[in-house]
Amino acid sequence: MGPEKQWTNPHDPNGANWFPPTLSGLSDTIVPINEAIGFTAEGSDANGSIKGYLWSFDHGVTWDSVWLPNKQTHLWKRSETGAHVVLVRAMDNDGLTSAVDSFTALVHSFIPVLSRVRDTVVSQQAGVTIAVSAFDTNSGISRYYWRTQPGPWTDSTSAPQKTFSRSQGGPLTVWWGVMDSDTCVSDSFTVLFNRGPTSVNVVEPAAGVSAPFLSYNFVDAEGRIRIAYKGVDPDGDADTLTYTLFLGAGDGPMTPAYAGRAESFIAEHVQALTKYNWKVTVKDLFGDSIESTGVFTAAAAPGAPTGMVLIRSGSKSFIMGQNGFEGSEMPAHQVTLSYHFWMDSTEVTQKDFAEALGRASGQTASSALPAANCTWFDAALYCNARSRRDGKDTVYSYQSIIGTKGAASALTGVSADMTAGGYRLPTEAEWEYACRAQTASLFYWGDDKLDAETYAWLQDYSGNQAHAVATRRANVFSLYDMVGNVWEWCNDWFGADYYAASPGTDPMGPANGQERCIRGGSFQTTYYFAQSAARSRMKPDIASPSIGFRAVLVNR
């Protein structure tokens, strides 16, 4: 274009006769792509005429090389959408040029604009009408096009809607497009025709496997287990499943245990070795559902000492002793135990004894007969050996062993730490509480001695010999041979008048003595010693074929 012409007339230094041309204000405008659009510039000159115009359609980067008329056309391509600044200058007959004027041309594609259609879920059997929306800023929408699979359009409508169905269910992807005078624009959406769940089952515990406990409360005889279930829905993550779990113990009714979306549930208050019936129902968003039923059995209580029964004696009171019989059994008095304890369900067998103390004990390693011919000291040594085997603290300490350990031995300087966490012999109070098993009768089965043969090996029908353990009926606490078969060593020293001064809570016998308590009678005794309160005693270093023992373990 060249430099702007300057006024240098020496006869008119103040520019009184300087009359450059001017341009009228140009307005911004919107223009479509691929169309030749005309623009008109209006210039004027106070003392002459406009001879031509120079144009720049790229913000002054390039200008026309020759002076052109005031009317010009220009075409912007699709790649040039956006704002373009157009510059123009005018030249008059004196060769003077105007100041640059400009306007903005907003180049627009003017293709149809579609409103996004959201994916949706409908019932499998439903027909759904989908309405779409589109607009065009410079012309009308002439046609709507549809297809449900890749490829060419398969249908068209003049109305912005169409009805779809899918009898087999599942997702249906719909492509739709609109056409204005020269351009087609398309989009897609998915309609999920819901399919109901096809299966549901409990996956944990596995079929045929006992349900393991996550934790177990021995005092309440119940624990927690995890139940996991899984429903199958052909719509996968596109659908939401809700579960309802029902549980029932044994032959009892099933009641709702859980309802929600979680695929597992922690069941509380589950009892060991108990059969549970279950039913699980799964339902999807549209209410379609399916259910299944089954059975599982809870596992044995975890961590229970082998061969022992939990005696729930904590904070329980009972009447110990009896009036009107042998003097050492009087007075009958109330005793409270502040703790629960485990007790062997049977008398310690010869097999158990031999495994703990070795064959040198003289006990038969395969015999289920009670371990007899053992002193109180042998019983204490057995308890210590069992504690060490099970990783527990030992209760009994001593200075030396006289004789062969476990074979009618004796201990010197023996003492018992009743706070230690290992196995020991029961106190008299523990023994009687366990024997009575919440009864107040003469015998733990009632007051009739004629029923004794069902529960105990006594003199009249034992054949004058010990019998294998657990061959008579147990008491209510599931303890066998609490009376009869063999006497059982207790931890306490014997005191003939101890009951008169016995503590009311957790009595542990006299501080010292000459004889240890034995309880329960044997295959050699009469009905009298089958009474729950009957007492007797024996020197601790005496071994007899009619004296054995069982161990206890305080529940901590």
C-alpha positions in Angstrom: 0.0 0.0 0.0 3.0 2.4 0.7 3.4 5.1 3.3 0.6 7.5 4.1 1.0 10.7 2.0 2.1 13.7 4.1 1.1 17.4 3.6 4.2 19.4 2.7 2.8 22.5 0.9 5.0 25.4 1.9 2.2 27.9 0.9 -0.3 26.2 3.4 1.8 25.3 6.4 -1.1 25.0 8.7 -3.0 22.5 6.5 -5.9 24.8 5.9 -6.4 23.1 2.5 -5.7 19.5 3.7 -8.8 17.5 2.8 -8.0 13.8 3.0 -10.9 11.4 2.3 -12.9 9.8 5.2 -14.7 6.4 5.7 -18.1 6.0 7.2 -18.1 3.6 10.3 -18.3 -0.1 9.3 -20.3 -2.6 11.3 -19.2 -6.0 12.6 -21.1 -8.8 10.9 -21.6 -12.6 10.8 -20.8 -14.5 7.6 -21.2 -18.2 6.7 -18.4 -20.4 5.5 -18.1 -21.3 1.8 -20.2 -18.4 0.7 -18.9 -15.3 -1.3 -20.1 -12.4 0.9 -20.1 -8.8 -0.4 -18.8 -5.9 1.6 -19.3 -2.2 0.8 -17.2 0.7 2.1 -18.6 4.3 2.0 -15.9 7.0 1.7 -16.2 10.8 1.1 -13.9 13.7 0.3 -14.6 17.3 1.1 -12.9 18.8 -2.0 -12.7 16.0 -4.4 -13.8 12.4 -5.1 -12.9 8.9 -4.0 -10.8 7.1 -6.6 -10.5 3.6 -4.9 -10.1 1.4 -1.9 -7.5 -1.0 -0.5 -8.7 -4.1 1.5 -7.0 -6.5 3.9 -9.0 -9.6 4.9 -6.4 -10.9 7.4 -6.0 -8.1 10.0 -3.5 -6.2 7.9 -1.1 -9.0 7.2 -1.6 -8.6 3.5 -3.3 -5.8 1.5 -4.6 -5.6 -2.0 -1.9 -4.4 -4.4 -4.2 -2.2 -6.5 -7.0 0.3 -5.7 -10.4 -1.4 -5.9 -14.0 -0.4 -6.0 -15.9 0.1 -2.7 -17.8 -3.2 -3.2 -15.8 -6.4 -2.6 -16.6 -10.1 -2.1 -14.7 -12.6 0.0 -15.1 -16.3 0.8 -13.9 -18.0 4.0 -13.3 -21.8 4.0 -14.5 -24.3 6.7 -11.0 -24.3 8.2 -11.2 -20.5 8.7 -14.2 -20.3 11.1 -13.8 -17.7 13.8 -13.3 -13.9 14.0 -11.5 -12.1 11.2 -10.7 -8.4 11.3 -11.2 -6.7 7.9 -9.3 -3.4 7.2 -10.0 -0.8 4.5 -8.6 2.6 3.4 -9.9 5.1 0.8 -7.9 7.3 -1.7 -9.1 10.5 -3.2 -8.4 12.3 -6.5 -5.5 14.2 -4.9 -3.8 10.9 -4.0 -4.5 11.4 -0.3 -5.5 8.3 1.8 -7.9 8.0 4.7 -7.2 6.6 8.1 -7.7 2.8 8.3 -11.2 1.7 9.3 -12.1 -1.9 10.4 -14.8 -4.3 11.2 -15.0 -7.9 12.5 -16.4 -10.7 10.4 -17.4 -13.6 12.5 -17.1 -16.6 10.2 -19.6 -19.3 11.3 -20.0 -22.9 10.1 -23.8 -22.7 10.4 -24.1 -26.5 10.7 -26.9 -28.0 12.7 -26.4 -28.2 16.4 -27.6 -31.4 18.2 -28.8 -31.6 21.8 -27.1 -34.6 23.5 -29.5 -37.5 24.2 -28.7 -39.3 27.4 -28.5 -43.1 27.6 -31.5 -44.6 29.2 -32.8 -47.9 30.7 -36.3 -49.3 30.0 -38.1 -52.5 30.6 -37.2 -55.4 28.3 -40.8 -55.6 27.0 -41.3 -51.9 26.6 -41.4 -49.8 23.4 -39.7 -46.5 24.0 -40.2 -43.3 22.0 -37.0 -41.2 21.9 -37.4 -37.5 21.1 -34.4 -35.6 19.8 -33.6 -31.9 19.5 -31.5 -30.0 16.9 -31.5 -26.5 15.4 -29.8 -24.7 12.6 -29.0 -20.9 12.8 -29.4 -20.1 9.1 -31.7 -22.7 7.7 -34.3 -25.3 8.8 -33.8 -29.0 9.6 -35.0 -30.9 6.6 -34.8 -34.5 7.8 -33.9 -36.8 10.7 -32.0 -40.0 10.0 -31.8 -43.2 12.1 -29.8 -46.4 12.3 -29.1 -49.1 15.0 -25.9 -50.6 13.6 -22.8 -49.3 11.8 -23.3 -48.5 8.2 -25.6 -46.3 6.1 -28.8 -44.7 7.4 -31.6 -47.2 7.4 -34.6 -44.9 8.3 -35.6 -41.3 8.2 -38.4 -39.2 9.6 -39.6 -35.7 9.3 -40.5 -35.6 13.0 -37.7 -35.4 15.7 -38.6 -38.7 17.3 -38.7 -42.5 16.8 -40.0 -45.5 18.7 -37.6 -48.5 19.5 -38.1 -51.9 21.0 -35.8 -55.0 21.6 -37.6 -58.2 22.6 -34.4 -60.0 23.4 -33.4 -57.2 25.8 -29.9 -55.8 26.2 -28.3 -52.6 25.0 -29.3 -51.0 21.7 -27.1 -48.3 20.3 -28.9 -45.7 18.2 -27.2 -43.4 15.8 -29.2 -40.3 14.7 -28.5 -37.4 12.4 -30.0 -34.3 11.0 -29.6 -32.7 7.6 -29.9 -29.0 6.8 -29.6 -27.6 3.3 -26.1 -28.9 2.8 -24.7 -30.6 5.9 -25.5 -33.8 7.9 -24.5 -34.0 11.6 -24.9 -37.1 13.7 -24.7 -38.4 17.3 -25.5 -41.6 19.2 -27.1 -42.8 22.4 -27.8 -46.2 24.0 -31.1 -47.7 25.2 -30.7 -50.6 27.6 -33.7 -52.9 27.5 -33.4 -54.3 31.0 -33.0 -58.1 31.4 -33.8 -59.6 34.8 -31.2 -61.4 37.0 -30.6 -65.0 35.8 -29.1 -66.5 39.0 -28.1 -65.8 42.6 -26.3 -68.0 45.1 -24.3 -68.0 48.3 -20.6 -68.3 47.4 -19.2 -68.1 51.0 -19.3 -70.4 52.8 -18.7 -72.7 49.9 -21.1 -75.6 49.4 -20.2 -78.6 51.6 -17.8 -76.5 53.7 -18.4 -75.6 57.3 -18.7 -71.8 57.8 -15.6 -70.6 59.7 -16.0 -68.1 62.4 -14.5 -64.6 62.2 -14.7 -64.3 65.9 -16.3 -66.3 68.7 -17.6 -65.5 72.1 -17.3 -68.7 74.2 -19.2 -67.2 77.1 -22.3 -66.5 75.0 -21.6 -69.6 72.8 -22.0 -67.6 69.6 -19.9 -65.9 67.0 -19.7 -64.0 63.7 -19.4 -65.5 60.2 -19.2 -63.9 56.8 -21.8 -64.8 54.2 -21.2 -63.7 50.6 -23.6 -64.0 47.7 -23.5 -63.1 44.0 -26.2 -62.5 41.5 -25.8 -62.7 37.8 -27.5 -60.1 35.6 -26.9 -60.1 31.8 -26.9 -56.3 31.8 -23.8 -56.2 34.0 -22.8 -52.9 35.5 -25.5 -51.1 33.6 -28.0 -52.5 36.1 -28.1 -52.2 39.9 -28.9 -55.3 42.0 -30.4 -55.3 45.5 -30.1 -58.4 47.7 -32.3 -59.7 50.6 -30.8 -62.5 52.8 -32.9 -64.7 55.1 -31.4 -67.0 57.7 -32.9 -69.6 60.1 -31.3 -71.9 62.6 -32.2 -75.6 62.5 -35.8 -76.1 61.8 -36.8 -72.6 62.9 -38.3 -70.1 60.5 -36.1 -67.9 58.3 -36.2 -64.2 59.0 -34.7 -61.3 57.1 -31.0 -60.8 58.0 -29.9 -58.2 55.4 -31.3 -56.1 52.6 -29.1 -53.8 50.4 -26.6 -53.7 47.6 -23.6 -55.2 49.4 -22.6 -58.6 48.3 -21.6 -59.9 51.7 -23.0 -59.8 55.2 -21.5 -60.5 58.7 -24.0 -62.7 60.6 -24.0 -62.3 64.4 -25.0 -64.7 67.1 -24.2 -67.8 65.1 -23.9 -71.0 67.1 -21.2 -73.5 66.5 -22.0 -76.8 64.7 -25.5 -75.6 64.0 -27.3 -76.0 60.7 -28.6 -72.8 59.1 -31.1 -72.5 56.2 -30.7 -69.6 53.9 -32.6 -67.9 51.1 -31.2 -65.0 49.1 -33.2 -62.9 46.7 -31.8 -60.5 44.1 -33.8 -57.8 42.4 -32.8 -55.3 39.7 -33.9 -51.7 39.1 -37.1 -52.8 37.4 -38.2 -55.2 40.1 -37.3 -58.4 38.2 -36.0 -60.9 40.7 -34.8 -64.4 41.3 -34.1 -66.4 44.5 -32.3 -69.5 45.7 -32.1 -71.4 48.9 -29.6 -73.7 50.6 -28.0 -74.8 53.9 -24.7 -74.4 55.6 -23.4 -75.6 58.9 -21.4 -73.4 61.3 -17.9 -74.7 62.1 -16.8 -75.8 65.5 -15.9 -73.0 67.9 -12.5 -71.8 67.0 -9.7 -72.0 69.5 -11.5 -74.0 72.1 -9.2 -76.1 74.2 -9.3 -79.7 72.9 -11.7 -81.9 74.8 -13.0 -79.2 77.1 -16.4 -77.7 77.8 -16.9 -74.1 78.8 -18.6 -73.8 82.2 -20.3 -70.4 82.3 -20.0 -69.7 85.9 -19.1 -66.1 85.9 -21.1 -64.1 88.5 -23.2 -67.2 89.1 -24.0 -68.4 92.7 -25.0 -71.8 93.9 -25.5 -73.6 97.2 -22.3 -75.7 98.0 -22.4 -78.5 100.5 -25.4 -80.1 102.2 -26.8 -80.3 105.7 -27.8 -83.4 107.5 -25.1 -85.7 106.1 -21.4 -86.0 106.8 -20.0 -83.2 108.9 -17.4 -81.9 106.5 -20.2 -81.2 104.0 -21.9 -78.8 106.3 -23.0 -76.1 106.4 -24.6 -75.7 103.1 -23.5 -72.2 102.0 -23.8 -69.9 99.0 -20.7 -69.6 96.8 -20.2 -67.2 93.9 -17.7 -67.8 91.1 -16.5 -64.6 89.4 -15.2 -66.2 86.2 -15.9 -68.7 83.6 -13.7 -71.8 83.2 -13.1 -74.7 80.9 -13.3 -78.3 82.2 -12.3 -81.5 80.5 -15.5 -83.2 79.3 -14.1 -86.5 80.6 -11.6 -87.7 83.1 -8.1 -87.6 81.7 -7.5 -90.9 79.9 -4.5 -93.1 80.0 -3.8 -92.1 76.4 -3.8 -88.4 77.2 -1.7 -89.0 80.2 0.9 -91.1 78.4 1.2 -88.6 75.5 1.8 -85.7 78.0 4.3 -87.5 80.3 5.6 -90.4 78.3 5.3 -94.1 78.4 7.4 -94.3 81.5 4.2 -93.2 83.4 3.0 -96.8 83.0 -0.3 -95.7 81.4 -1.5 -97.4 78.2 -1.0 -95.1 75.2 -4.1 -96.3 73.4 -6.5 -96.7 76.3 -9.7 -94.7 76.8 -9.7 -95.8 80.4 -9.2 -93.0 83.0 -5.6 -92.4 84.0 -5.6 -93.9 87.5 -2.8 -95.0 89.9 -1.5 -91.4 89.8 -0.8 -89.2 92.7 -1.9 -85.6 93.2 1.6 -84.7 92.2 1.4 -86.7 89.0 -1.8 -84.9 88.1 -0.1 -81.5 88.7 2.8 -82.6 86.5 0.4 -83.6 83.8 -1.3 -80.2 83.9 2.1 -78.5 83.6 3.1 -80.7 80.7 -0.2 -79.9 78.9 0.3 -76.2 79.5 3.7 -76.3 77.9 2.4 -78.3 75.0 -0.3 -75.7 74.3 2.0 -72.7 74.9 0.5 -71.6 78.2 2.0 -70.6 81.5 2.4 -73.4 84.0 0.5 -73.2 87.3 2.5 -75.5 89.5 6.1 -75.0 90.6 8.3 -77.3 92.8 11.8 -77.9 93.9 12.3 -81.5 92.9 10.7 -84.7 91.8 10.8 -87.9 93.9 10.5 -91.0 91.7 9.6 -91.2 88.1 7.5 -88.4 86.7 3.9 -89.5 86.2 4.5 -92.9 87.9 3.3 -92.4 91.5 5.8 -89.6 91.9 6.0 -86.9 94.6 7.1 -83.2 94.5 8.9 -81.2 97.1 8.3 -77.5 97.7 5.2 -77.5 95.5 3.0 -74.4 95.1 0.3 -73.3 92.7 0.0 -69.9 91.0 -3.7 -69.6 90.6 -3.3 -66.5 88.5 -1.3 -68.3 85.8 -3.0 -69.0 82.5 -2.4 -72.7 82.3 -4.1 -76.0 83.1 -4.7 -77.0 86.7 -6.8 -79.2 88.9 -10.2 -77.8 89.8 -11.0 -76.2 93.1 -13.7 -77.9 95.1 -16.1 -75.1 94.3 -15.4 -75.3 90.6 -15.8 -79.1 90.7 -19.2 -78.9 92.6 -20.6 -76.2 90.4 -19.7 -78.2 87.3 -21.1 -81.4 88.8 -24.4 -79.9 89.9 -24.9 -78.3 86.5 -27.4 -75.8 87.8 -29.3 -78.4 89.9 -29.9 -78.4 93.6 -30.9 -82.1 94.0 -28.9 -84.8 95.7 -27.5 -86.1 92.4 -27.1 -84.1 89.2 -29.8 -86.2 87.6 -32.3 -85.7 90.5 -33.0 -87.3 93.9 -33.6 -90.9 92.9 -30.5 -93.0 93.3 -32.1 -95.7 91.1 -31.3 -93.6 88.1 -27.6 -93.7 88.9 -26.8 -96.6 86.6 -27.7 -94.4 83.6 -25.1 -91.8 84.6 -22.3 -93.4 86.7 -20.2 -96.5 87.2 -20.7 -97.3 90.8 -20.0 -100.4 93.0 -23.3 -102.2 92.4 -22.8 -102.5 88.6 -19.2 -101.6 87.7 -17.8 -105.1 88.0 -15.3 -103.6 90.4 -13.3 -102.0 87.6 -12.9 -98.7 85.8 -14.6 -98.3 82.4 -13.8 -96.3 79.3 -14.7 -92.7 79.8 -17.9 -91.2 78.3 -19.8 -94.5 78.3 -22.5 -93.2 80.6 -24.8 -90.2 80.1 -23.4 -86.7 80.6 -24.8 -84.1 82.9 -26.5 -80.9 81.6 -23.0 -79.3 81.1 -22.0 -82.2 78.8 -19.5 -83.5 81.4 -19.2 -87.3 81.6 -18.4 -89.4 84.7 -18.5 -86.6 87.1 -19.5 -89.2 89.6 -18.4 -92.9 89.6 -15.7 -94.6 87.5 -12.8 -93.0 89.4 -12.4 -90.4 92.1 -11.1 -87.0 90.9 -8.3 -85.0 92.5 -9.1 -81.4 93.3 -6.6 -78.7 93.8 -7.7 -77.8 97.4 -6.3 -79.0 100.7 -9.0 -80.8 102.7 -10.4 -79.1 105.8 -13.2 -80.8 107.7 -14.5 -77.5 109.0 -13.5 -75.3 106.1 -17.1 -74.7 105.0 -17.8 -72.8 108.2 -15.2 -70.2 107.3 -15.1 -70.5 103.5 -15.1 -67.2 101.5 -18.4 -66.5 99.7 -16.6 -65.7 96.4 -14.0 -67.9 94.6 -13.0 -70.2 97.5 -9.8 -72.1 97.0 -9.6 -74.2 100.1 -7.4 -74.0 103.2 -3.9 -72.5 102.9 -2.3 -75.8 103.8 -3.1 -79.3 105.1 -2.2 -83.0 105.0 -4.7 -84.3 102.5 -6.1 -83.2 99.2 -9.8 -83.2 98.4 -11.1 -85.9 96.1 -14.6 -85.8 94.6 -17.2 -87.9 92.7 -16.7 -91.4 94.1 -15.6 -94.4 92.0 -16.4 -97.8 90.7 -15.8 -99.0 94.2 -18.2 -96.7 96.1 -21.8 -96.6 96.9 -24.5 -94.2 95.9 -23.6 -91.8 98.8 -20.5 -90.5 97.1 -22.4 -90.0 93.9 -24.1 -87.1 95.6 -23.0 -83.8 94.2 -22.0 -82.4 97.6 -20.2 -85.6 98.9 -16.6 -85.0 99.9 -13.6 -87.2 100.7 -9.8 -86.8 100.9 -6.5 -88.6 100.3 -2.8 -87.9 100.9 -1.4 -86.4 97.8 1.4 -89.0 97.5 -1.1 -91.9 97.4 -1.7 -93.5 94.0 -4.8 -95.7 93.7 -6.5 -97.6 90.8 -9.7 -95.8 91.8 -8.4 -92.2 91.7 -8.0 -90.1 88.6 -8.6 -86.5 87.7 -9.7 -84.0 85.1 -8.2 -80.5 84.4 -9.6 -77.0 84.2 -8.5 -73.8 82.5 -9.8 -70.4 83.5 -11.4 -68.5 80.6 -9.5 -65.2 80.3 
